Amino acid sequence: MKLDYETSLRNFSAAFHLSKEKTRDGADVIPGGFSRRTFNYGPHAVFAQRGEGQYIYTIDGKRLLDLNNNFSTNVLGHNHPAVIEAIGALLPSGFSFGNPTGHELALAKLLCERVESVEQVKFFCSASEACLGAVRIARSYTGRKKIAKFEGGYHGFTDDLAVSTHPSPANFPGPDFNPRSVPDSDGIPSYKLDNVITLVQNDYEACENILRRHAGDVACILLELQSCAGGIVSLENAFVTKLGALAKELGILVVFDETITLRAAYGGLQSRYDFKPDLTVMGKMIGGGLPIGAIGGARHIFRVIEENQVMMSGTHHGHPMACAAGLATMEAMDRQAYQRLDAMADMVKAGLNEWARKHRYPFVVFGEFSVLGYAFTKELGQTIQTHRDYWNKIDDRKMSIYALEMATRGFFPVHRGQIGLTLPMTDDDVAGYVETTKNIITEIHADN
């Protein structure tokens, strides 16, 4: 029987009826019923009761393979023994001080050792804060005020950076070769947009023209080597190398936002690229599931903080509990762990892409590491190279049906077209995901 959206919606609401009620109850005390808009999954959120290993258990009594992992944070899965032990060992000694602790120093040392471009680290409570901090450092260091970012790149919800993450044709975002900066939200003053220049992924000629036009005003280029929240798009190595060389010529700092992509490799995704950044933003996995953000970078750039030119402070910056959990997580993520994650990602891509081509289904899985994108495309053979490909090539209705059906059948991806693999997942888990995806695709195309 052919799947349609209305049927999938009914199946989802029936499977997660208690979550639906909880969302309704929550709306009385929290706008929308919950604190993150990204929790919304179809008509409502799915409320978690607990997590264990690769699974989450919902208040509806469902066990779901967690392909969301708190938007890629929980690379070790849930309740990893080393993380639980690290947090538990800290509690009797206290966990909130107006002093630095050894946990902060230990995590900073580990990050400096692992990431080639990082000589020093500054901690925050979130990657949103860290991105904003990186921009402030770049502005102080260069004496310039504008920043450049990519269309589809997400760097937090702050007024300075919540720009052109999810533009659409309805926003009149300008031509492909010269995008207009579009606010991601109401309430962002228009003058903020005057300081943001928007670039095009994987189009060096367009980027060069834009940057040369604004060269004397641009403090930094902020980029994700693989964008995630704005849609999975991987930047080509040659493109990043040429862009980096141009930035050096023009005196522009380059900031890699590795909030998600640090989990790609032992030294971050940047270890697979030839060009190394001036600053790196980190978050998510480096806190072991607790709130954290960080900037890492070259010692000479961080002098603007040491000399008190740039002020950065926060009550919970370098929080010992987040640093302890993060240290345990990073130590567990040895080289073999990354190899295992890559192997599972290859299993997913090979298992689904070869099958879809054979059966002529317009479906593709893509991405360079254990956070992958998937797409129901409008035509066979279409690929995703820029954010605008999401407007032009993707069948949104089929994407919605798939996400609802996956949750109903025991899998929990990110509804916008993303999955994250975690270390406790088994080959059987991966095979189950692949087979369930094949079944749903077949049912969606049942009349073809």
N, C-alpha and C positions, 0 to 999 in steps of 0.2 A: 504494500500500500504506500502511495506517495505521501511523504510528510509535507505538511503545510504549517505556517506560523501559528495559526489559531489552535491547531491540535497540539503542537509542541508547548504552547503557552498553558493550555489546560493541564497537560501532563506535568509540567513544572510546578504549577500552583498546587496540584494535588499532592505531589511528592514532598513539597516544602510548605505545607499549610500552616504549621506552627511558626515558621519563619515569617510568613506573610502576616500573621497576627502580631508577632513581635515588632515587625516594622511599623504596623499601624499603631501599636501601643507607644512605641518610641517617638512617634511624630508629635506626641503631646509635650515632650520635654526636650527633644533634640530636633532641630529643623530637618525635615526629610526622614527622620527616624534613626539616623546614624551619622557619625562624624566625618566620614569620607565619602565623597560622591562616587568614588570608584568601587564602593561596596555594592552598588546597585547592580543587580544581576537579573536582566529581564524586568519584570514588574516590581521586584522588591529584592532585598538582600537575602542571603542565606546565612543564618546565624550559627556560628560555631559554638560547640559546647566544650570540646577539648581536641587536642592533637596528639598523635603518637606516631613517630617515625614518618613514613610517607603519607599518612592519612590524616584527614580531619573528620571529626564526628559532629554532626549537626544536632540541633535541638529537636529535629524531626526524626531522630533515630537513624539517620543515613550515614554510611561510611563512604567517604569520597577520596579517591586518589588526588592528592593536593598538587595540582599542576599550576597553582597560583603562587604557593609558598610565600604568602604576604608580599606579592608583587616582586618576587625573586629574592627576597631577603633570606629565607630559611633554607639555605643550600644544604645544611645537614639534616633537614627535616625537623620534626618537632621532638622536644624533650631529649635532645642528645645528651647522653650521660656526662660527657666532659663539660658541657655548658651548664648543666644542672649543678654539677659539683663545684664549678668555679663560682657560681652565684651563691650557692649554699655556704661555701667556705668564707665568703665575704660578710655575710649577714651578721654574725655575732660581733664583728669588729666595728660595725657601723657602716653606713653607705651614703652619707651626705655630709660633706665637709666644706669649709671655706679654705681648704688647703689642697695642694696637689697631692696625688698618691702615686705609689709605684706602679699601679696598673696602667695609668696614663702613659708613663714613661716606657713601660714594657711594650705596649701596643704601638707606640710611635716608633720604637726601635725596630720592631718586626716589619712595619710598613716601609721604613727606610731601607731595610735589607732586601725586601722583595721587589719593590718597584724601582727600576733603574733610575728614573728621572727625579725621584724623591730623596731630598737630603734632609729636610725638616718637615714637621707635621704640626698643624694647628687644629684642635678639636672643637666641634660644635655639637648641638643637640639634634640637628637634622641636616640632610644634604641641601635642602632649600636654603638654610642659613649659610652653609658652606659655599654654595654657588654665589650667593650675594657677597660673601666675604671675599671670594676670589676676584669678583668684579671690583670691589673697593680697593683691594691690593693693586690690581692692574691699573686702575685710574690714578692711584697715588704714584706708582712706579713710573708711569709714562707721562703723567701730566695731561692726559686726554680724558674725555668724558664719555665718548660713545662706545658701544659694544656691538659686536657682530655675532649673530647666532643663526642657526639653520631652521628653515621652515620644517616643522615636525619634531624639532628638538625640545625636550622638556627639561627644565632646570629649576623646578619649584614653582610655588604659587605667588611669589612676591611681585609687587607692581613692576619692578625693573625687568623681570625675566619671564613673566607669564604673558608671552607674546608669540603669536604665530605657531603655537603648538598644535592646535586643531583648527586651522583655518579651513574654509570651504568656499566653493564658488559663490555662495550666498553672502559672504563677507567682502566680496570684491577685492581679493587679495593681490591683484596686479598680475602682470604677465609672467610666464614661466621663467624668463631670463632676468627678471627684476622684481621680485616679490615686494609687496607692500607689507609693512609691519601692522599686524592686526591684534588687538587685545584679546586675551583668552577669557576675559570676564568683564562684566559691568563693574564700575567702581574704580577702574584703572584710569588715572588722569591722562588726558591726551598728550601732555607734555612729556610723559614717560616714553611714549613711542618715538618722540623726536631723537632720543638717544639710543635707539635700537635699530640696527641695520640687519635686514633679513637676507640670508644667503640660500642658495639652491644646492641640494645634496648631489654630489658626483658630477657637477657641471663646472669644471675649472674656469672655462672662458667667462661664464657669467659671473662667477665669484671674483675673478681678477678685475673685470670691468667695474663691479660694484666697489670693491675695496680700494682700487686706485682712485676712484672718484672721491672717496671719503678718507683717504689715507692719513692725512694729518690730524684727524679727529678720533680715530679708532684706538682704544686702549687695548682691547683683547678680542680674540675670536674664541667663542665658547662652543664646544662641539661634543657630541657623542659619537664614538667610533661605530657603534650600532645603536641607533635610536630605538626606544622601546615604547614609552608611554604615548608618543605621537605616531606609533606604527613602526614595525621592524624594518629599518633600512640600514644596510651596512655600507660604510664609506670604503671606497676602493683605496688600496695602499698607495697607488701612484697618485691618486687625487690628493690624499692627505700629505704626501711628500711634497708635491708641487705647491699646495696651499701653505704648508709650513715654511717653505723657502721664500714664498712671497711675503709672508708675515715678517720674517726676519729682515728682509729687504726694506720693508715699510716701517719697521720699529714697533710692530704689533705683537703683544704677548699671545701665546696659544694656550688655552685651557682645555684639557680633556676632562669631561664629566664622566667619570668611571663609577658613578653611584651603583649602577647595575653591572656594567661590563667588567668590573674588577674580578667577578667570579668566572670570567672566561678562561683565565690562565694563571699560573703561579705568580707571574709578574704583572697581572692585569692584561686586558686586551691590547694595551699599547705595546706589550712585549712582542706582538706579532707584526708590528708596524715598524717601518724604517725611521720615521720622524718621531722625536721625543718632545713632549710638551714642556712649557715653562712651569705650569701649575697643573695639578691633578685634583679633582674633587672626588671624594670617596664617601660611601655611606652604606646603608643596608647591611650587607653581610659582616662588615667590620664591627658591628655592635652585637652580633650573635642573636639578633631578634629584639634587642633593646634600642631605644632611640639614640642615634649618633650621626654625626657628619664630620668630615675632615677635609682640610686642604693640605696637600703635600706639594713640595716643589723645591726649587733651587734656593740655596742659602742666601745668595746675593739679593734675591727678590724679597725674601722675608725680612730683610733689614728694615723695611719700612714699618714693620711691626715692632721690632726690637728697639728702634729709635723713636717710638711713640708717634710716628707720623700718622699711623693708622690705628684707630681704636677698635678693638674687638673684645667683647666680654659677655659672659652669660652665666647665670647662677649655676647651671648644671653642665657647663662645658667641661669635657674630660671626666664625665661622671664615672666613678670607680666601678659601678656595677656594669655599665655598658662596656667599659674598657676590659673588664675581666671576662665578660661573656664573649666579647669580640676576640680577645686573645685566644681563648679556648677554641673558638671557631676557626680562626686562621691557622692555628697549630694543627688542627685536625685536617685542614685542607692542604695536604701534602701533594706532591706531584702526581702520585698515583690516583688521588681523588679527582684531580682535573682530567686525567686520562679516562677514568671511568665515566665521568659526566660527558666527555666528548664522544665516547663509544656509544652511549645511549642516544645522544643527539643524532649520530650517524645512523643508528638503527631506525629512528623515527623517520628521518628524511628519505633514506633508501626504501624503507618499507612502504611509505605512502606515495612518494613521487613516482617511483617506477610503476607501481600499481595504477595510479591515476593516469599516467601516460598510456599504459597498455589498454586501459578501458575507456580512454578518451574522455575522462572527466576533467573539467576545468577547475582543478584544485591543486594547490602547491604549498609545500612547507619550506621555509627558508630561514636563514640565520647562520651565524658563524660559531656559535657555541651552545651551551645548554639552556639558553633562553631563545626560543624559536618563535617565528611567526607562522601563521597559516592563513590561507585566503581561498575563498571561492571566487575565482575570476570570471569575468564576463565572457572571455574567449579562451580557447586552448592555447597553451604556450606563453601566456602573458607572465611577465616577471615584475617585481617591485624594485625600482631603482631610486625613486624619489618619493617624498610625501604625497605629491599630487597624483601619483599612481593609485593611491588609495581612493581618490575621488573617481578616477576615470576607469579603473579596471576591476573594481571589487563589487560583488553582488551582496549588498548589505542585508537583504532579506534572508538569503541562505546562511550568511554568517550568524544571524540571530537565531535561526532555527537550530543550527549546529550547536551553539553555546547552550541553549536551553536543553537540548537532547543529551548532550554530554553530562550535564549536571544530573539530569533525571536518571541516567544510566550509570552513575557512580564515579564520574570524573569531574574535576573542578578546574577548568582552565580560566585564564583571564578573558572575560567576555568580549574584549575588543579585538581578539585574534592573536593570542599569545599563550605559550605554555612554558613552564619552567621545570626542569628536571632536577631531582634532588638525590643526594648520595644513597639514602636507604632504599631507593627504588630498585626493583629487581628486573631481570630480563622478562619475567612473566608480566610484571606491571607494564612494561613498555609494549610488549606484544598485545596485552589487553587493550591498551589505548589505541594501538594501530588497528586492531580488528574492529573495535567499536567505531572508530572513525570511518573505516571502510563501510560498515553497515549503514551508518547514518548517511554518508554520501550516496550510497546506492539507493536508499529510500527517498532521499531528496530528488534524485533523478529518475525515479521509478517509471515515469511516463515517456522517457526518452529512448 
